[in-house]
Amino acid sequence: MAAFALPGGAALAQNVVSGGATLPAPLYQDAIADLPGGGLQPYAGAGSAAGLRAFLLNEPGAFNRTGAVHWAGSELPLTQAQIAAYLTDGWGRQGYPASHGPLIQLPAAYVPITIAYKGPTQPVTLTRGQLCAIFGGAIDRWSQLGVTVSPSLDAFKLVYRADGSGTSQLLTRHLQEACRVNAPKAFSGKEVFPEEFSPGGLPAHFVAARGDGGAAVAMA
């Protein structure tokens, strides 16, 4: 999903600033690089939460840029509350001389959100209850899932994004629906995963990582 506004009727010939979600960043970066004219700055991967905040508040510093923020990429669409605030009190409000005007949201791409794992050599298929138990912290061993591994590999750690992430929120929103009944923990669809465990804190076998790269390093 991408949200766009063109401040003051800006044309593409201007220095267009964009950024946000890191997952689709290569798609946007390649598309911008292929455009003629050179009027668009490279898309800056900063995360969905940071991207939407930069767009709504017109804060280009989140992308290490200057000037107006023209558009942002996010795995999640803007909420009705965010849109209403933007149009009534924010940069899109009518009658404001420097208004960026109304905004539009465009579906740009779709990707699957998958759960990566290390340890078992055979494919692992999880039930809804097992998925809820894993992310709720109730399960920390492959043997608890009926998966056979060597004893030295039985205990596992769960790597989570400690920063705000659109993909994390897609996961917690799924868990919010999937774990409503007979689950060790209820979820509320937050974009910052640790906030799902506030104020009690996360289980001891959960490992924090920042960004997609940090999660990959932690998994390795």
N, C-alpha and C positions, 0 to 999 in steps of 0.2 A: 504494500500500500504506500502511495506517495501523496503527500499533501502539498498543494501549490498555492502561492499568492504572488502576484506581480505588483510590487509597490509602485503607486503612482502611474500605472500603465506602462511599466518597464518593458522594454523590448529585449529580445534575446541577444541583441547586439551588446547589451550591457554586460557587466562583470557579474554573472549569475552565481550565487553562493548556494551550496547544497551540502547535505550530509545526513547522518542518522544511522540507521540499522547497519550492522556490519555483515550480516548474513548475505544480503543482496548486493553488497558493495561492489564486487567484481562486475556484476551485470551493469550497474549504473556507471561505473568508471569506464568500462569498455564502450558503452553507448555514448558517453560524453566525448571520449577520445575520438570517436568516429564522426562527430558532427563537424561540419565545416565552419570556419569563421573564428574559432577560438574564443567565443564570448562567454563560455561557461568554465568556471574554475573546477578543478577535479573534485569529485564527490569525496567527502571526508567521513570515514567510518568512525562513529562516536558512540554507537548504541542507540536503540530505539528511543529510550526514555530521554537521553540527552538531545537527540535529534528533534523530537517533538517539542521539548522545552525551548530549544533554540529557535525553532520556527514560531511558536506561539508568543514568545517574549522578545523575538527579534534580537537574539544574542549571538552574533557571529563568532564571538570568542570561543564558543564551545567547539567550533570547527577550526580554530586558529586562522580565522579569516576576518576581514573588515567589510563594512557595508551592510546592506540589508540581507536577511536570510530569505531567499526566494522559495525554496522548497526543501522538504525533508522526507526521508524514507523511514518506514516503520513496519514491523510485522503486524501491528494492530492498528485498526482505524481509530480516528479521534472519537471520543465519546460525545454525546449530545451536550453534556455539561461543558466540555472543552470548547466545542463550537460556539455555544451560546456566549461563553465568556469572551471569546475572541471577537465576536461580532458586536457585543454590547459594551464591553469595557476594554478590550484589547486593541491590537493593531488593525483590526478589520472594522472598527466601529464607524458608523455613518456620521457624517458631519465633521469628522476630524481631518484637518487639512493634510496631515501626513499619513492618512489611512492607507493601508495596503489593499483595501478592498475585500470583497468576498473571497472565500477560498473554495477550492475544489479538491476532491480526493479521487484518485484513480487507482484501481487494482493493476499492479504492474507485473506480478509474477506469483507463482505459488511453488512451495517446496514442502516435502515431508519433514516433520520433526521426529527424529529417531533417538532411541536410547542406545548409546554405545556401551560395550562392556568388554572386559579382558578377563581371561582365566580359563573358562570352559572352551574346549575345542569343538564341541558339538553346538548346533543352533539352540538358542534358548528362547522359548515362548512363554510369556508371562500371562497369567490370568489377571483380571481387573483387581482382584483382592491382593494378589502378590505385588502388583505395581503399587498399590496404595500402601502396602506394608513396607515396601522398600523405601519409598520416598517419605513415609511417615516415620521411619527410623526403627520400626519394629523387627526388621530382618536385616542381618549383617553377615549371613553365611549362605554359600551356595547350597549346602546340604539342606537348609531350611526350605529351599525351593525345589528339592528333589533332583538337583543337578549334581552329577558326580564329577569331582575334581580331586586332585591329590590333597591330602590333609594340610599340607603347607600352604595351599592356595584357597582353602575353604573360606576363611574370613575375607571379606572385601570392604573397601572404602567407597563412599559415594562422593563424587566430585560435583560441586554445584557452583553456579555463577554467583559471586558475592555482590556484584554490581547490578544495576538495573538492566534488564534484558527483555526484549520483546519475545524472544523464544522461550525464556523462562516463564513469562506470563502466559504464553500459549500452553505451556505444560501445566502451570498451576491452575489455569482455568479448566483444563481437561480433568485434573485431579479434583477440582471443586465439584464437578459433576459426577465423576466416577466413584468418589470416596464418600458419598453422602450417607450410605447405609453400611453397617457392619464393617467399618474401617477403623484402624487404630488412631487415625487423625483426620480432622476436617481441614480442608484448604479453602482459601477465599479469593484466589485468582490474582495474587499480588505479582508485580513485576520484579521486585527484589526478593529473591527466594528466602533469605534469612528472616524476613519480616513475617513469614508464615509461622515461625516458631517463637515469636516474641510474645511474652517476656521471658519464657522459660529457657531459651537457648536451644541450639541444635544438638543432635546426638553426637557422641564423641567420635564416631567413625566417619562423620561428614567432613570433607576437605574443601576449603574455600579456594576459588580461583577467580581471576578477574579477566574478563574478555574471552573471546573464542580461543585466542592464542594461549591464554593462561590455562584454560580447561584442557587444551590439547597437551600442554606440557605436564600438567598434573596427571593426566591419564598415562602418559608415557613414563 
